[in-house]
Amino acid sequence: MPRTNTKPNSEEQNNVTAEQQVQETSAQQKPAGETVQPVTDVAKETPTTSEQSEKETEKDLFRQLAVLLGSPVENIKEEFFIYQIHKFMSKVGKVVVRYNATEEELEKLFINSSLLNIDGITVSPAYFAVCKRVKSKNDYPARFCSIIDFPFGESAFKAKLASIKDGKSYGVEENTVMMPAMLLDEVNIKQFKKQCVTIGRYGISSIALNALDLDEGAIDRAIKAISKTKLSHIIFVFGEATVEEVKNKMVVINKYRGLKKIGVLANVENAKDVSELFKCGADKILTPYADNIGKELLEKFKIKGIKAV
């Protein structure tokens, strides 16, 4: 950082002297024992010379890099923003939980997810065939993922495994399997653990639980049960819960978290709320609004190099 001149000029010296005179006069007029309040200088709220110097240094670094790469400064800045947006969105997945999405809508999701580096498109088995067709059409890099037995996880375990195997034949790259909360009581926890071990053998897989149905004991047993399995995440599903409700539940979840990553599936609609949940300990966010959040960031940072549809 370039050294700045901190020696005050004559005008600043005059201002300081005037301020001291005002304070001294006030002190003489105040009765003994009363504290003299300092004079507030509004100009002090403006950026300091040091802050201005730092901003100039940042601009100069962008200029230096632009010269080195032979590229306009604005291009360098945009590439920096795109990199950070991609990094942010790589932990945000798009989940399609409604049952009336068209093939055209799904194709747009694959296009946007690829452009924005969204962490996969997660769909129910009803969409396996159309997603395979759309993805193979243009070889979109966006990952094709499944969510099995959503929203309650009440199907027989054999049915869950059948859907996983079916998904594999369609090219599903990651599975999330909903599990019923009833398996987390002390009587059924061994069965839960056994089923998690089996699911973990099918490539990249996670299990999901309805978070608001779980007390602290159930959360503790669930996290311990998957600790030695091959599952990549345990996903806590919050549905229509508010961001504050999710954050409050994350406090409890964090008390028992182990080595496995924690995911959150919730109706989070904007980048600010996603950021809040990351700060609360979520390693991954699944939301129906992932593509909208990516577009929000493109607009906010005036990105011209990515044209989402």
N, C-alpha and C positions, 0 to 999 in steps of 0.2 A: 504494500500500500504506500503511495507517495506521502512524504512527510508534509504536514500542513504547518503554516505559520500561525502560531498561537499567540504571538505578541499583539496586544490590542493597539489599534490605531488611535490617533488623537481624538477622533469623534467618540470612540468607545470610552476613552479615558474621561472625557467631559461628561458622558452620561453617568459613569460610575460616581464621579465627584458630585454631580447634581443629586444623585440618589442618596449618597451619604449625607449631604447637607439637609435633605428633607427629613431623614431619619433622626439626625442630631437635633434638628429644630423640634420634631415631635417629642423626642425624649425630654427636652427641656420643658415642654408644656405639660407633660404627663406627671401626675402625682407620683411620689416615690412608691416603689413596689409594683407598679403596673408594667406589664410587658409591652414593649414597642413592637407592633406588627411590621414586618418588612414590606417595602413597596413592591408590588407585583408588576413586573415588566412584561407586557403582552408579547413583545417581540421574542421573548425567550421560548415561546411555544413553537416558533418556526424551526425547521431543521438546522441542526448545528453544522458548522464547517466540516466536522469529521464525517457526519452522515452524508452530506453532499459529496464529499470526497470519495466515500465508498461507492455511491451510485455511479459516479464518473468512472471509477475503476472498473466496475462491472461492465459498463458500456464499452470501455476501452478493451476489455478482455474479449467481448463479442467481436469488436472490430479487428482485433489481432487475429482471432481464429478465422474470421471471414477472409482476411488477406491471405492467411496461410493456406486455406482451402480453395481460394479463388472463387468464393461464393458471396452473394449479397448478404449483408448483416441480417436482413429480415428473414432470409431463408434459414440462416443458422439459428435464429431465435425460434422459428416455427418448428424446426427439427427437434430442438430441445423440448418444446412444449409437447410435441407428438410423442416423444420418447417417454415423458413423464405420464402422459395420459394413458399410453399403452401399458405402462407399469402398473398404474392404478387399476385399470380395467382388467388386467390379467388375473385379478383376484375376485372379479365380479362375474357371476354366471347368469345367463338368461334362462329362466324357467317358464315353460308353457304349460299351465295347469288348466286352461279352459279347453273345451272340447269342440270348438267350431273354427279353429284356425285353418285357413285355406292354404293350398300349395303355393300360391303366389306370396302370401304373407310369410310363409316359412322360408321361401327363397330369399326374400328381403332380409330376414333374420340372419341367414347364413352370410349374405353379402356384408351386412353391417357388423356382424360379429367378427368377420375376418378383417375388415377395415379397422375396427376399434380394438382388436385384440381381446375381445370378451372371452372369458374362461368357459367356453362351451355353451351349447344350446341343449337344455335338459328337457326332455319330453316324456310323456307317458307311452306305453306300448302301442296305443292306438295310432301313433304317428311314425312308427318305425319304418314302414314301407315308403311313405312319402318322403321322409327325411333322407333315406338311402338314395332315392331317385334324385332328389334335389342336390344333394352333396356330390354325387357322382357325375352329375351333369357338367359341372364346371370345376370339379376337384377343389372345392372351397377348403381353405385350411382350418376353418372353425371346427372345433371338436363337437362330435355328435354324442350326447350323453342321455341316459335314461333315468327316470324316477319311477320306481316300481311300487304298486299298491298304495298310491297316494289317494286320499289324505290320511287314512286311519291305520293302514297296515294290518287289516283284519283278515286278509285272505290266508288260506292254508300255506304252510311253508313250501310245500311241493309246487304250488301255483307260482310263488315268488321265483323259485329256481327255474321253473319253466319259462317265465318271462325273461329272466337273465339269459338263458340259453338261446331263446328266440332273438333277443337283442344282439347277441354275438353274431348270429347268422346275417343280421342286417348291417353289421359294421359299427355297433355301439362301442364307444371307446371308454366309457366310465359308467358305472352303475351306482345309483343311490336307492337303497331299499328301505321303505317305511316299515317300522316295527311297532307292535302294539305296546302300550305302556304296561299292560297287565303282566307282561313277561318279566318286569323289573321287580316284582315282589320277591320276598325271600324264598318262596316255594318254587318259583319258576325261573330264577336267575340262572341256574345251571343250563336250562334249556335255551335261554337267550344267548348265553355265551357260546354254546355249541353251534347254534344257528349262525352267529356272527363269524365264527371260525370258518364255517362252510362258505358263506358269502365272500369272505376275504380271499378265497382260492380262485375266484373268477376275475382275474385281472384287477384293474384299478376300481376299487369299490368302497362305498361308505354306507353306513346305516343312518336312518333319520328317525327322530322321535318328536312327538308333539310336546314342546317344552312346557306349555302352560298346564299340562296334565301331571307334571312331575314335581314331587317334593324333593327336599335335599337328599334324603336317603336314596331315592330312585336315581337321581343324577349321579351320586357317588357310585352306586352299584353298576350303572351303565358304563361309566368311564373306566372303572376297574375291569369290567368284563371284557372290554375290547382291547385292553392294554397290550396283550400278547398275541393279538390276531394280526392278519395282514391288511386289515382295513386301513384306508388312508385318512379318513375323517369320521367324526361323529357330527351329524347335522342336527341342529335344534330348530324345529319348525314353529314359527310364531304366527303365521296367518295374518289376521287383521290387527294384531297388537300394535300399539303405538311404539315409537322409537324409545320413549322413556320406559315403557314396560319391558322392552327387549333389554335395554341397558341395566335395569334393575335385576332382571333374571340372570344376566351375564355376570353380575357380581357373585351370585350364588354358584354358577357354573365354574367360574375361575377358582373358587375355593377348592374344587376337586379335580381340576384338569390335570392330565398327565402328559405323556409324550405325544399322544395322538392330536392331530390338528382339530380345531373347533370350527364348524361352519354354522351359518345362520341362514335360514330360508324365511324371508319376511317380505311384506309389500313395501319395501323401501323405494321411495320415488325420486330422490335427488342425491347429488354427489355429497352434499354436506352431511346428510344422515348416514350415508355409507361410511364416510370418513369417521363419524362419531362411533360407529359400531366397530370399525377397525381399532380405534383407540381403546375400546372396551375389551379387546382381546379376540375378536373374531378373525380367523385366518382366511375365511372365504365367505362371500355373500352370494346367495342365490335370490334373485328377485325378478318378477315379471317385467320390471322397468329398466333392465340393464341397458338395452339399446338406447332408450330415451336419456339415460344418465350420460352415456357416451356422447350423444348429440349435444346435450347441455354443455359439456366440457368443450366441445369443438366450437360452439357458439361463444362461450364465455371468453375463450382465449383467441378468438378470431382466426381459427385454423382454416386455411384455404386449400391445403394440400390433400385433405380427405373429404370426399364427397359422399356422405352417407345418403342412403335412399329412404 
